[in-house]
Amino acid sequence: MGDIDTIVVATGPVLFGAVNHPELWVANAIGAQGKPIVRVTSGGGAGFAGALAGYYQVAGGYAGRTLVVAYDKLSEGPLQYSISTLYDPFWGREFAVGIMGFSAAYWRARMDVLGHTEEAAAMVSVKNRRNSIANPYAHMKKEVTVEDVLNSKPLCWPIKLLDVPPISDGAAAIVLSNEKLAAKSTQRPAIIKGMAYCCEADNAPERSLMISEPLAIAAKKVYRAAGITNPRRQFDVVEVQEPYSCFELNYYESLGLCPPGEAADLVASGATDLDGDIPVNPSGGCMGANPIGAVGVVRLIEAATQVMGRNESHQIKDAKLALVQSGGGWANLRGCAVLSA
């Protein structure tokens, strides 16, 4: 702790873990007394937003090393109640449907326009659950088939039980350093070549359900900074945060991994499998574990260890460039990062 200059604590909304101001007692637990500390929360994107806050502290010269700690203990909080109270209090809360109802409508809109089927999302769940089996940190480790997903319990059509990740307790931490100090920690550090987190208006009347507009904006900014002109061919591995299986399909298009409307064909082709040309979620993604406040940091860790050649789950051979996606809110907060080594 003596080598750490500043600390960022990232969690979901306080109701998720049923503890207010968790940074107060987390500081004691990690021995951070006397250190500058700030808490960041952004729903499902809390971990990523916390990492971005730490990134700016280092990039701006305020800190040489910043510790980012992210966690959620969802077993102790009223998760669905707390999600429903995130709506606009003047009009949105009157018809709050929780994240699942919103996500079902989101997917249904794409199905009508693009012709995506329930099978396309089921393929995402099958891929990610299969990958999670080798992940030592996964909460759920069970291989399923497309038929298993399609025949699982209906929750909010077209979402079914196996389209949904588990409700997990979990934590993750990273140290962000400037280039000089990073060289003292490891011979092959992971380098953040670009990072952005963007927002659109919540429940915007003209909001597109075909692609994630804030994610597309963030990707454009990050790709420019990292020199990415052909995402499908330049990235060796991708880690995305898929709160429901259908969202991963949307991210393929929003991140430019395939043209709009072709996400279902991409997953069906096997390109996003471990042995495909653009492996997505070798870790198993959220289908393996979903401690909401921590998943953004988890995605960064998975990508960093891939480019460092130290991944404990599925090391992608010769991985040099990785893409990370994370986000929170009602799909209105989305971000991405590019990592290399």
Disulfide bonds with the S-S distance in Angstrom:
none
